[in-house]
Amino acid sequence: MKDFMKNVSCAFLPRGRGGAYGAPARPAPLFNISVLTTAIAGSIGAPKTPFWKMIKDANEPWQLGFQDAGSPVMEEIIMLHDQIMFILTIIVGVVLWLIIRILLGSNYYSYYWNKLDGSFIEVIWTLIPAFILILIAFPSLRLLYIMDEGVFSANITIKVTGHQWYWSYSYEDYGEKNFEFDSYMVPTADLEFGDLRLLEVDNRLIIPVDTNVRVLITAADVLHSWTVPSLAVKMDAVPGRINETGFLIKRPGIFYGQCSEICGANHSFMPIVVEAVSLSKYIDWIGREDV
């Protein structure tokens, strides 16, 4: 499989409905019904699936808004977005009301010209926009500092390397037991029941919940971008340079992302899967001899 992904273009893979060749098909909804049925069947003897694995943080068909937040930073970003949209909605409404009121007035040339001319009104439409920009600037700056806190207070450091066309992960905090592995996309023919097409990988990045994680990101060949929307993570992978970011996952789950920088023919086939587990399960996973 790894040799196949390295040496053969995947552009011939079947396209999804409404998508171009080589573009990801629209994945399943966040709440995966097929996995839900598997979990229900587990209660009567079939293999059981944890409830949190039924919630897959991937984009939905025709989704216009944000994915469900998986980190405190993403929650803050969504809140800031909502505040700015509220302000913009008021501004657009006022401007449209003025346009309609003036254009539909019978004597707007003589009446409104005198109303809208003068130093007082110029002071008003200068101070109000300045005040609005201040309302936006301070929460934005606060959020920028919050995003850096995870980097400087990290408990775990992981190095991510982008390749054409897969990711490599290396855990850097365990002395002689430091280990690394490659993460390749699972072809459609190898998907299991409930998997998402063009979003599953053979080796997931395992992270404990409620733990600050620092991610060092670079590339081995061309530009890539390591992006997980529900965790508010998007960082370019540049050859010869190490960029860093951080995050904290607040709940168990499976979080999906993709390479967000065009990097060649198989750019669409570089998914990212981060699985958040409890600290005890993470320690057990680290202690496995086959890791």
VEXMI-947080 format. One line per 3 residues: number of its first residue (from 1); their letters; for each residue x, y, z of N, C-alpha, C. Coordinates in steps of 0.001 Angstrom, whole numbers. Layout:
<pados>
NUM> a> X/Y/Z/X/Y/Z/X/Y/Z; ...
</pados>
This chain:
<pados>
1> mkd> 827/-1199/0/0/0/0/866/1255/0; 1898/1282/845/2750/2460/922/3493/2685/-388; 3983/1594/-1009/4653/1740/-2298/3686/2229/-3354
4> fmk> 2458/1764/-3288/1439/2201/-4245/1226/3707/-4143; 1103/4231/-2913/845/5649/-2723/2049/6493/-3104; 3262/5930/-2969/4456/6707/-3282/4677/6841/-4785
7> nvs> 4404/5773/-5539/4858/5709/-6919/3768/5839/-7960; 2512/5728/-7574/1433/5714/-8549/476/6855/-8270; 84/7577/-9306/-907/8631/-9143/-2259/8027/-8818
10> caf> -2953/8656/-7867/-4278/8175/-7462/-5389/8952/-8148; -5063/9725/-9174/-6076/10563/-9810/-7132/9743/-10528; -6850/8449/-10748/-7830/7616/-11452/-8887/7053/-10518
13> lpr> -8756/7284/-9207/-9729/6730/-8276/-11117/7253/-8591; -12163/6470/-8329/-13522/6908/-8664/-13856/8219/-7987; -14484/9110/-8734/-14819/10403/-8179/-16130/10329/-7415
16> grg> -16292/11236/-6457/-17527/11334/-5709/-18573/12078/-6498; -19820/11943/-6100/-20920/12607/-6777/-20717/14117/-6757; -20701/14701/-7935/-20580/16139/-8046/-19162/16642/-7928
19> gay> -18157/15760/-7784/-16786/16199/-7624/-15958/15899/-8856; -14831/16579/-8974/-13941/16338/-10098/-13056/15140/-9797; -12445/14594/-10826/-11543/13466/-10616/-10385/13904/-9727
22> gap> -10087/13069/-8732/-9032/13396/-7790/-9497/14232/-6618; -10751/14709/-6618/-11269/15508/-5510/-12021/14610/-4539; -11946/14903/-3244/-12624/14050/-2272/-14129/14075/-2449
25> arp> -14741/12910/-2315/-16202/12876/-2293/-16681/13484/-987; -17924/13946/-973/-18452/14535/252/-18588/13436/1303; -17953/13623/2475/-17983/12577/3492/-19330/12489/4169
28> apl> -19450/11472/5003/-20705/11240/5713/-20918/12308/6773; -22161/12453/7274/-22423/13436/8322/-21627/13147/9579; -21576/14150/10477/-20832/13990/11717/-21332/12798/12516
31> fni> -22662/12705/12643/-23221/11584/13396/-23397/10423/12438; -22489/9454/12508/-22430/8392/11523/-23428/7295/11876; -24508/7193/11067/-25582/6248/11357/-25092/4810/11281
34> svl> -24216/4526/10316/-23751/3149/10159/-22975/2682/11382; -22165/3582/11954/-21439/3210/13164/-22397/3102/14345; -23462/3912/14344/-24463/3819/15403/-25113/2447/15413
37> tta> -25455/1933/14229/-26069/611/14172/-25100/-457/14664; -23812/-269/14378/-22819/-1219/14873/-22767/-1211/16400; -22835/-4/16981/-22804/92/18441/-24037/-539/19067
40> iag> -25209/-336/18429/-26435/-944/18943/-26348/-2464/18850; -25813/-2936/17718/-25667/-4379/17560/-24720/-4958/18600; -23772/-4122/19063/-22839/-4600/20076/-23513/-4998/21366
43> sig> -24673/-4402/21640/-25379/-4735/22874/-26007/-6114/22830; -26098/-6708/21629/-26697/-8038/21531/-25679/-9069/21053; -24394/-8745/21246/-23385/-9759/20990/-22344/-9386/19962
46> apk> -22628/-8388/19105/-21636/-7982/18110/-20548/-7162/18789; -19394/-6950/18112/-18328/-6149/18713/-18834/-4754/19060; -18528/-4294/20266/-19043/-3021/20732/-18163/-1865/20258
49> tpf> -18821/-729/19976/-18140/485/19572/-18404/1557/20618; -17372/2200/21176/-17608/3271/22152/-18488/4356/21552; -19319/4968/22414/-20270/5965/21918/-19558/7133/21261
52> wkm> -18401/7570/21841/-17754/8754/21298/-17193/8520/19905; -17020/7236/19518/-16543/6975/18166/-17648/7127/17129; -18902/7255/17589/-19986/7502/16646/-19996/8952/16184
55> ikd> -19352/9843/16931/-19297/11246/16565/-17988/11491/15840; -18062/11702/14541/-16872/11922/13735/-16836/13383/13300; -15789/14079/13717/-15694/15506/13451/-15128/15748/12061
58> ane> -15974/15521/11068/-15642/15790/9672/-16712/16710/9104; -16409/17302/7961/-17373/18220/7357/-18585/17465/6829; -19743/18113/6856/-20988/17540/6380/-21265/18001/4953
61> pwq> -22107/17271/4215/-22489/17721/2873/-23153/19095/2922; -22707/19994/2063/-23253/21344/1929/-23117/22159/3214; -22153/21825/4017/-21956/22572/5257/-21387/23950/4963
64> lgf> -21978/24990/5559/-21533/26363/5362/-20839/26926/6599; -21157/26417/7758/-20582/26938/8989/-19386/26135/9460; -18996/26385/10698/-17852/25699/11284/-18221/24275/11695
67> qda> -17204/23433/11802/-17396/22129/12413/-17528/22302/13930; -18036/21265/14584/-18150/21316/16041/-16766/21497/16663; -16684/22400/17616/-15401/22700/18240/-14908/21515/19058
70> gsp> -13645/21170/18869/-13026/20111/19652/-11994/20631/20627; -11751/21949/20609/-10762/22558/21490/-11287/23895/21995; -10797/24363/23145/-11231/25674/23652/-10930/26811/22691
73> vme> -9807/26735/21971/-9473/27796/21017/-10501/27863/19901; -10948/26708/19422/-11961/26708/18369/-13266/27299/18873; -13606/27050/20118/-14801/27664/20694/-14681/29185/20697
76> eii> -13497/29691/21049/-13280/31135/21054/-13359/31707/19642; -12838/30980/18666/-12890/31456/17281/-14332/31551/16799; -15127/30548/17107/-16536/30574/16700/-17267/31736/17369
79> mlh> -16966/31973/18646/-17612/33080/19349/-17213/34421/18735; -15922/34596/18420/-15468/35833/17785/-16122/36023/16426; -16222/34940/15669/-16885/35010/14366/-18332/35466/14515
82> dqi> -19049/34920/15492/-20449/35298/15696/-20575/36769/16094; -19661/37252/16933/-19703/38655/17329/-19476/39580/16135; -18494/39242/15303/-18213/40077/14132/-19371/40031/13144
85> mfi> -19957/38854/12956/-21099/38752/12052/-22282/39568/12556; -22487/39628/13868/-23561/40446/14431/-23333/41923/14114; -22088/42385/14291/-21767/43781/13985/-21949/44067/12498
88> lti> -21462/43164/11640/-21581/43374/10197/-23038/43372/9751; -23851/42535/10371/-25273/42504/10009/-25945/43840/10305; -25625/44436/11453/-26187/45748/11788/-25715/46805/10795
91> ivg> -24421/46783/10457/-23882/47777/9521/-24547/47658/8157; -24638/46443/7642/-25266/46245/6333/-26733/46669/6367; -27427/46359/7448/-28825/46760/7560/-28997/48264/7551
94> vvl> -28149/48983/8297/-28239/50449/8333/-27931/51047/6969; -26888/50536/6308/-26526/51066/4987/-27644/50826/3980; -28216/49637/3971/-29319/49358/3045/-30530/50242/3341
97> wli> -30817/50451/4626/-31949/51319/4984/-31729/52737/4486; -30502/53271/4632/-30202/54618/4151/-30321/54704/2636; -29808/53688/1936/-29879/53703/472/-31329/53717/4
100> iri> -32135/52833/571/-33542/52761/154/-34285/54038/531; -34029/54543/1735/-34724/55748/2197/-34387/56948/1316; -33137/57076/929/-32730/58227/117/-33224/58095/-1317
103> llg> -33029/56908/-1910/-33380/56744/-3321/-34882/56796/-3558; -35678/56376/-2591/-37129/56378/-2775/-37784/57682/-2342; -37000/58581/-1746/-37563/59865/-1343/-37802/60769/-2548
106> sny> -38867/61559/-2502/-39214/62417/-3645/-38309/63629/-3754; -37788/64132/-2636/-36953/65334/-2675/-35601/65088/-2003; -35015/63918/-2257/-33784/63562/-1550/-32611/64421/-1967
109> ysy> -32624/64989/-3199/-31517/65835/-3631/-31378/67064/-2735; -32487/67720/-2462/-32429/68956/-1675/-32372/68679/-177; -33120/67669/299/-33244/67442/1739/-32004/66768/2321
112> ywn> -31613/65629/1751/-30532/64839/2341/-29153/65413/2048; -29049/66237/1025/-27740/66836/765/-27321/67728/1925; -28272/68496/2455/-27966/69356/3595/-27753/68540/4869
115> kld> -28475/67424/4987/-28348/66601/6185/-27006/65884/6261; -26458/65479/5113/-25254/64653/5094/-23994/65451/4821; -24084/66765/4881/-22924/67601/4619/-22620/68425/5863
118> gsf> -21379/68374/6307/-21009/69155/7475/-19984/68434/8315; -19300/69174/9168/-18229/68599/9977/-18764/67645/11042; -19964/67909/11556/-20508/67056/12615/-20719/65627/12122
121> iev> -21369/65500/10959/-21628/64157/10451/-20338/63449/10073; -19314/64193/9644/-18027/63577/9316/-17342/63037/10572; -17482/63752/11681/-16939/63259/12945/-17663/61985/13369
124> iwt> -18979/61960/13189/-19769/60792/13575/-19347/59563/12789; -19273/59699/11435/-18949/58496/10672/-17448/58184/10657; -16670/58944/11412/-15274/58582/11659/-15122/57884/13015
127> lip> -15803/58396/14022/-15673/57832/15368/-16367/56481/15501; -17542/56350/14908/-18275/55085/15033/-17500/53920/14413; -16970/54036/13165/-16154/52926/12640/-14913/52642/13485
130> afi> -14285/53701/14019/-13110/53480/14866/-13485/52699/16119; -14618/53031/16711/-15084/52313/17901/-15387/50856/17569; -15994/50613/16413/-16307/49241/16001/-15028/48435/15793
133> lil> -14016/49047/15180/-12745/48349/14962/-12069/48000/16287; -12202/48878/17279/-11639/48577/18594/-12362/47392/19228; -13687/47349/19070/-14457/46223/19599/-14020/44901/18977
136> iaf> -13583/44947/17728/-13128/43730/17056/-11675/43414/17392; -10844/44454/17532/-9404/44258/17684/-9044/43601/19013; -9618/44064/20113/-9221/43543/21419/-9538/42056/21587
139> psl> -10741/41590/21247/-10968/40132/21319/-10058/39342/20383; -9721/39925/19234/-8835/39224/18295/-7437/39068/18877; -6899/40138/19460/-5567/40065/20061/-5551/39091/21237
142> rll> -6605/39114/22033/-6699/38174/23153/-6656/36740/22655; -7368/36468/21566/-7406/35114/21024/-6045/34698/20481; -5312/35622/19886/-3972/35303/19387/-3050/34868/20525
145> yim> -3123/35541/21665/-2298/35154/22809/-2732/33807/23379; -4034/33556/23387/-4523/32261/23875/-3998/31124/23001; -3935/31341/21699/-3459/30301/20786/-1998/29950/21043
148> deg> -1209/30905/21544/208/30640/21813/441/29975/23165; -543/30021/24045/-349/29440/25377/-78/27941/25314; -761/27255/24399/-564/25817/24285/833/25436/23847
151> vfs> 1495/26327/23103/2852/26042/22631/3848/26132/23776; 3713/27152/24613/4704/27396/25667/4469/26554/26917; 3282/25987/27063/2996/25157/28243/2669/23727/27838
154> ani> 3335/23234/26808/3005/21920/26259/3508/20800/27162; 2719/19739/27247/3110/18519/27946/3625/17452/26992; 3238/17538/25732/3636/16560/24720/4097/17319/23481
157> tik> 5176/16856/22881/5680/17444/21641/5665/16391/20544; 5075/16742/19422/4974/15833/18279/5508/16545/17044; 6356/15862/16310/6878/16409/15060/6100/15822/13891
160> vtg> 5622/16691/13016/4844/16293/11844/5640/16654/10598; 5804/15690/9703/6531/15921/8455/5635/15576/7281; 5487/16509/6361/4688/16278/5171/5518/15720/4034
163> hqw> 4972/14714/3363/5615/14097/2201/4612/14078/1043; 5112/13821/-132/4224/13555/-1269/3954/12046/-1293; 2795/11556/-877/1648/12282/-367/1159/11530/852
166> yws> 1797/11772/1976/1436/11164/3252/2084/11990/4359; 1750/11673/5599/2306/12374/6754/3136/11413/7604; 4165/11954/8234/4958/11205/9211/4841/11892/10566
169> ysy> 4710/11081/11625/4577/11608/12981/5683/11040/13857; 6223/11879/14727/7288/11462/15634/7007/12032/17022; 6923/11149/18023/6744/11566/19416/8126/11792/20022
172> edy> 8342/12981/20597/9691/13403/20947/9977/13431/22453; 9085/12932/23285/9211/13151/24732/9502/11900/25543; 9899/10814/24916/9962/9555/25660/11350/8930/25649
175> gek> 12368/9769/25619/13733/9274/25727/14080/8279/24636; 14577/7113/25064/14975/6101/24088/13783/5485/23378; 12584/5688/23931/11407/5090/23315/10759/6027/22294
178> nfe> 11404/7135/21953/10854/7987/20910/10561/7147/19673; 9418/7335/19105/9036/6508/17957/8344/7372/16919; 8329/6886/15716/7687/7597/14615/7015/6589/13695
181> fds> 6044/7085/12934/5323/6224/11999/4771/7080/10873; 4443/6425/9777/3847/7090/8620/2337/6888/8634; 1631/7839/8043/169/7795/8008/-285/7992/6566
184> ymv> -828/6916/5976/-1282/6924/4587/-2804/6861/4527; -3352/7415/3480/-4789/7315/3264/-5188/5872/2984; -6340/5473/3511/-6878/4141/3254/-7667/4187/1948
187> pta> -7320/3362/958/-8068/3361/-309/-9525/2972/-97; -10362/3377/-1023/-11795/3107/-910/-12073/1612/-787; -11329/797/-1512/-11570/-648/-1495/-11268/-1276/-137
190> dle> -10460/-613/693/-10067/-1177/1984/-10840/-587/3162; -11813/265/2898/-12556/891/3986/-13397/-128/4739; -13523/72/6036/-14377/-766/6860/-15736/-108/7052
193> fgd> -16638/-863/7645/-18002/-383/7859/-17990/878/8723; -18563/1973/8206/-18634/3223/8948/-17506/4186/8688; -16492/3814/7888/-15382/4710/7592/-15802/5788/6596
196> lrl> -15052/6884/6589/-15300/7994/5683/-14353/7906/4493; -14898/7994/3304/-14104/7855/2084/-13138/9033/1934; -11887/8707/1615/-10809/9665/1387/-10441/10467/2638
199> lev> -10901/10018/3805/-10545/10698/5048/-9916/9769/6078; -9964/8477/5864/-9401/7532/6829/-7923/7280/6528; -7164/6973/7582/-5740/6667/7442/-5437/5345/8131
202> dnr> -4289/4773/7772/-3923/3488/8379/-3363/3653/9789; -2749/4795/10091/-2214/5060/11428/-2663/6445/11885; -3464/6482/12935/-3958/7755/13446/-2974/8381/14430
205> lii> -3048/9690/14547/-2284/10401/15567/-3076/10337/16874; -2514/9679/17883/-3198/9471/19157/-2776/10559/20143; -3782/11234/20733/-3527/12347/21642/-4395/12170/22891
208> pvd> -3860/12430/24093/-4707/12394/25292/-5529/13674/25425; -6712/13553/25970/-7565/14726/26170/-7037/15567/27332; -7431/16843/27337/-7063/17784/28402/-5555/17866/28597
211> tnv> -4819/17809/27509/-3358/17874/27547/-2878/18851/26484; -2017/19782/26875/-1454/20723/25909/-443/20010/25016; -646/20134/23729/200/19451/22747/876/20498/21868
214> rvl> 2191/20379/21738/2940/21230/20810/3254/20419/19564; 3003/21009/18410/3218/20326/17142/4278/21082/16352; 5365/20401/16028/6424/20950/15176/6201/20428/13765
217> ita> 6065/21330/12813/5622/20958/11471/6672/21366/10448; 7026/20421/9584/7955/20684/8494/7576/19812/7306; 8349/19888/6240/8089/19094/5035/9397/18550/4498
220> adv> 9306/17418/3825/10495/16764/3284/10712/17069/1813; 9707/17618/1131/9846/17804/-315/9300/19152/-774; 7973/19320/-743/7342/20560/-1199/6472/21126/-72
223> lhs> 5829/22253/-337/4955/22863/661/3727/21996/923; 3393/21835/2186/2148/21204/2611/1516/22102/3676; 349/21710/4162/-293/22445/5251/-1076/21466/6110
226> wtv> -696/21383/7383/-1331/20451/8323/-2532/21152/8941; -3739/20685/8618/-4962/21407/8968/-5996/20463/9566; -6484/20810/10752/-7589/20095/11398/-8598/21157/11840
229> psl> -9655/21404/11061/-10554/22537/11335/-11196/22522/12716; -11668/21374/13185/-12382/21338/14462/-11469/21593/15652; -10147/21550/15451/-9191/21862/16510/-8565/23233/16330
232> avk> -8992/23973/15308/-8455/25311/15018/-6962/25259/14735; -6540/24243/13997/-5130/24079/13659/-4963/24178/12150; -4084/25065/11724/-3717/25174/10306/-2335/25799/10243
235> mda> -1352/25001/9859/21/25482/9834/726/24933/8599; 1436/25811/7899/2164/25398/6702/3359/24528/7073; 3612/23529/6239/4794/22680/6361/5762/23079/5254
238> vpg> 6884/23677/5638/7831/24254/4689/9135/23467/4745; 9654/23004/3606/10932/22278/3616/12059/23146/4178; 12855/22566/5066/13977/23286/5646/13613/24240/6766
241> rin> 12354/24278/7153/11914/25184/8214/10933/24455/9128; 10993/24761/10422/10074/24151/11385/9129/25221/11921; 7862/25047/11672/6826/25890/12264/6201/25152/13443
244> etg> 5702/25895/14394/5104/25254/15561/3738/25846/15863; 2890/25002/16373/1569/25394/16836/1199/24479/17990; 81/24719/18597/-338/23894/19720/-1845/23828/19829
247> fli> -2322/22838/20564/-3753/22706/20783/-3998/21854/22021; -5220/21911/22493/-5688/21085/23603/-7065/20561/23231; -7221/19252/23273/-8499/18631/22922/-9292/18405/24203
250> krp> -10521/18856/24221/-11308/18837/25453/-12171/17597/25610; -12317/16789/24571/-13218/15636/24659/-12691/14505/23785; -12983/13254/24135/-12599/12141/23263/-13334/12225/21932
253> gif> -12694/11752/20892/-13328/11774/19581/-12313/11561/18479; -12803/11603/17256/-11968/11440/16068/-12116/12699/15236; -11012/13365/14980/-11020/14667/14318/-10286/14555/12983
256> ygq> -10942/15010/11931/-10433/14834/10573/-9935/16154/9995; -8901/16050/9186/-8382/17199/8457/-7745/16734/7167; -7211/17681/6419/-6559/17370/5152/-5434/18362/4905
259> cse> -4556/18018/3992/-3542/18963/3544/-4238/20129/2851; -3873/21350/3232/-4547/22537/2705/-3633/23389/1837; -2583/22804/1335/-1673/23498/422/-1437/22582/-773
262> icg> -1762/23080/-1971/-1616/22249/-3168/-170/21779/-3288; 10/20452/-3341/1355/19888/-3263/1615/18844/-4343; 797/18821/-5381/1037/17865/-6459/-216/17115/-6848
265> anh> -24/16080/-7656/-1151/15358/-8252/-2058/14727/-7208; -1493/14230/-6130/-2284/13527/-5115/-2490/14364/-3855; -2528/15663/-4028/-2777/16562/-2894/-4070/16213/-2161
268> sfm> -5077/15761/-2901/-6377/15445/-2296/-6353/14174/-1463; -5265/13441/-1504/-5197/12143/-833/-4217/12172/346; -4238/13285/1099/-3392/13418/2290/-4255/13741/3507
271> piv> -5138/12836/3915/-5989/13130/5077/-5197/13101/6379; -5785/13717/7383/-5222/13762/8735/-6296/13276/9697; -5952/12343/10554/-6903/11844/11543/-6246/11905/12917
274> vea> -6846/12687/13805/-6386/12803/15189/-7423/12135/16082; -6988/11152/16846/-7890/10455/17766/-7549/10847/19199; -8515/11427/19887/-8325/11839/21276/-8871/10765/22205
277> vsl> -8039/10325/23132/-8416/9266/24072/-8123/9742/25488; -8583/8985/26449/-8291/9310/27845/-6800/9120/28122; -6327/9739/29195/-4907/9655/29520/-4484/8223/29802
280> sky> -5317/7452/30465/-4967/6066/30771/-4824/5238/29492; -5723/5436/28543/-5622/4713/27277/-4399/5158/26487; -4069/6437/26588/-2874/6933/25895/-1616/6302/26480
283> idw> -1545/6200/27800/-381/5581/28437/-269/4114/28031; -1393/3413/27981/-1372/2019/27536/-897/1919/26092; -1333/2852/25256/-929/2830/23847/567/3094/23701
286> igr> 1088/4048/24468/2516/4349/24417/3341/3154/24881; 2823/2403/25849/3574/1284/26399/3558/33/25563; 2771/24/24492/2730/-1171/23646/4074/-1396/22973
289> edv> 4469/-2651/22874/5758/-2972/22266/5743/-2787/20755; 4552/-2859/20136/4499/-2771/18682/4337/-1342/18197; 4315/-353/19110/4197/1039/18697/5544/1527/18199
</pados>
